[in-house]
Structure formats: C-alpha cells, structure tokens
Amino acid sequence: MTAGKKNNKENDGKNLPLVEHFFSIQGEGYHSGKPAYFIRLGGCDIGCRWCDSPYTWNPDVHPIVPVDEILNFITNSGTDSVVVTGGEPLMWNLDYLCNKLKEKNLVTFLETSGAYKLTGVWDWICLSPKISRKPDEKIWQIADELKIIVGDVNDFRWAEECRLKVKSDCVLYLQPEWKRFKTIIPEIVEYVKQNRQWRISLQIHKYMNIP
C-alpha cells in the first residue's frame, strides 16, 4: 500500500481508490431487490477464504479517484440511494463522501466487516463481521443488519456470538457461502426453523446475472 493510500484514513477523504461503480439492484439482505448505485472501494486486509471479490484487496492496483468525480457518476444515474462496499470501505475516511451524498438527499448504505473505526453518516449499516478480524466494539450497537456468511456448521456458533452483541432490533441474517450453497443451505434452513430470530439471505443478483 502506498503512503498516500495508507494515510487516507487520516486525511480529508476527498480521493478514494475506486474499484468499480454501477447502478444495479441490491442483491443481499434486508434491502434485496431495490435499485441502488454501488461504489466499490479497493483495499482489504481481512482475506476471507470465500471472498467473491479478492480483486479488491490490493488498493494499489486501483485508481485514486476524486470523490467529486464519483459524485458525478452517481448524480447522472438518477438514483436515490448509494451503497458503499469493498473490499473493506472503512479503511478509508468516508466523511467527505457521505457529507456530499447527504447534501444531495441521497440515502446512504454501508456494507462493512466493522474492522475499522466508523466514518461517514449512514442511513443503514450492514455489518458482516469476520472471526479472523473482529469488529470495532462501537459498531455492534449501531448496526441495522447483521449478516453472517455460513460455510459450515461451525459458523452458527460465531453467528450466535455476534447476535448477542448487536442491538435488539438489528435484523439478523445467515447467508450461505456461494461456492458451498448446495452443501450448506439445508443446514441453514434447519437452523432457522429452530432459531427463528434469524432470516436467510440469498445473493439474488447472482441468480439474475447482474453485478
């Protein structure tokens, strides 16, 4: 990671490593099926074995783009909501981006592992914590949605540990690891039948062949 990118968390966040951006349909969790503009930022040091976007991990291979330019993409799309994802987007200072989005009365969604301190102003936070790099303690009680990726039955134990830390009205999701879907989905179905506080999240965008 270059010095400029490494220090982005401490600077004004006016330039961010942009992997891709597109107008699409939210494909996971509580807001599945709704249109939104997606901003995918580069950089992640968690390294999940099942990650479906490992091309985002190294921020140095992605262009540093002025936030004001990113805002033009969003505005021209006609969207009313923006999802910021990664990689791990909280590696970067997101205050400037969010302030500009709120000036345009856009609804802001964050998808994060919570491993870094929160920046930005968010209407909805989807927390997907990873056991290898546990979240900052402050994010548990402000997350609106908890999404646990389930690859094997041992992940249910991690899910329950996380459930005890979030607020009482946080929406709880178990999402099958995509590459192990056929193997693990029967286990998730049975688990949710016995533990009805949980819901099942499916990656519907993959079934529709859209980004």
N, C-alpha and C positions, 0 to 999 in steps of 0.2 A: 504494500500500500504506500502510495506516495505521501510526502509530508502534507501536501495541500489537502488530500482526501482524509488523511488521518486526523487532521485538526478541524475538519468541517463541523464536528460536534460543538466545538468551542466558538466558531465564527458565526456570522450572521445568517448562514444558510441560504444565501442568495444564488448559489450554484450547487447543483446536485448531480451525482453520477446516474445518468438515465439509461436504463437497460432497454425499455420499450414503453410505449404508451398507446392506448387504443380504446375505442368506445365499444363496449360489449355488454354482456349480461352477467350479473353476479351469479356465480356457479356453485357456491357453497354456503352452508349455514343459514342463519335467520333470514337474510335478505335475498335468498336464491330466487332467480327469475326476474329480478328487477334490473333495468338498464343502469349503467354507470360508466364513467370514464376511469380507466385504470392507469395509474402511474407506478411502474415497477422500477425500484431503485437498486443499484448494484451494491454489493458488499454483504457478506455474512460469514461469521467465524464459528458457527454452531455445527455445521456439517452433518445434518441428519442423513442417515443411510438411505432413506426413502425419498429424499427431496426430488421434486419434479422440475426444479429449476436450478440445478447446480451451476449453470452458466452465469448465474448472478453473483456467485460467491466472491470472485475477484473484482473489486471495484476499478482496478487499474485498466481493465480492458474495455471499459465503457466510457463514453464521452461525458465530460463535465458540461452540463447544460445550464444556462441561466434560468432561474425559476420564472422570470418574466416571459421567457420564450415558451416554457412549459405551459404557462397560463394561457398563452395564445392558442395552443392546441386545444386546451380544454374549452375555452370560450367558443371557439369556432365549431365545436362538436354539437353545441346546443344542449349539453347535459345539464342536469340539476344536481348531480351528486358525483363525488370523486372518491375512489378507493386508492389508498396509498399502500403499496405492498413491496415485497422484495423477493429475494434477499431478506435482510433484516433492516427495515427502514429507519428504526430508531438509532441506528449507528450514526445518523446524521441529524443536524439541527433542523427541525421541521417547523419552527415558529414562523419564519417568514412566509413559507409556502401556505401554511394554514391561515395566517392573517390575510393574505391576498385572496384565498378561496372564500373566506367569510365575508370579505368586502364585496364579493360578487354574489353573496347569499347562496352559496353552494353548500350542500350537505357533505360533511367530511367523514369518511370511514377509514379506519386504520386496521391493518392486519399485521400482527406482531407476535413474536415469541416473548416479548416483555423483558428480554435480557439486558436492555439498556434503559437508562432513565428516560421517562416520557418527555417529549417536547411536542408542541403543537396543540391546537384546540380541536377536539373531536366530538362529533355527534354520536359516534358509535365505535367502540373498540372491541375487536375480535382478538382475544388472547388465545394463542396456541402454544402453550408452554412446553419446553423440552427438558427432559430429565437430565440431559448432559450439560445444560446451561440454564439453571433455574432463574425465573423472573426476578426483577427488582421488586422488593416487597410492597412498594406503594401501588403497583398496578393491579394487584389482585382485587382490591375493593372498588376499583373504578371500571373494571372490565364489564362490558354489557353482555358479552358472549364468551363462553369457554369452549374451545374446540380441541379435543384430544384425538390425535391420529392413532389408530389401533392397528398394529401389525400382528400382534399375538396376544394371547390371554393375559400375559403379564402386564400389558398396558392398562388393563382395567384397574389394577392396584394404583398406578400412577394417576389415573383419572379420578379416583376417589380421594387421593391426597390433595389434588388440585381443587376438587369440589368444595372441600372444607375451608378453603382459603378465600373463595370469591364471595361476593355479596349474595344475599338470599334471593334476589330477583334476577340474577345472572342466568342467561339461557344456556343450558348445558347440552353439548353435542359430542357424540362419538362418531368419528369419520373413518371408514375403512381405508387402510393404505391401498392405493390404487393397484399396485402390482400384485397384491395378495388378496384382492377383492373376493374372489370365489372361495378362497380358503377361510377368510376371517368373517365374512358377512353373516354366516349362520350363527357364529358365536356372539356377534354384536346384537343380532335380533333377539336371541335368547336372553342376553344380559339386560337389554332394555325392557323386555317383558317382565323381568324380575326386579328391575330397578327403574321405576317409571319416572323418576326425576330427569332421566336422560332422554334425549332425542337422537335420531340418526341423521347425519349429514351425508349427502351424496354429492359427488362432483359432477353436477348435471351438465356443465359446459363440455366435459369430455364426451358425453353421450351425444351432444349436439355438434361436436367437432368445431367448436368455436374457441377463441383464445380466452 
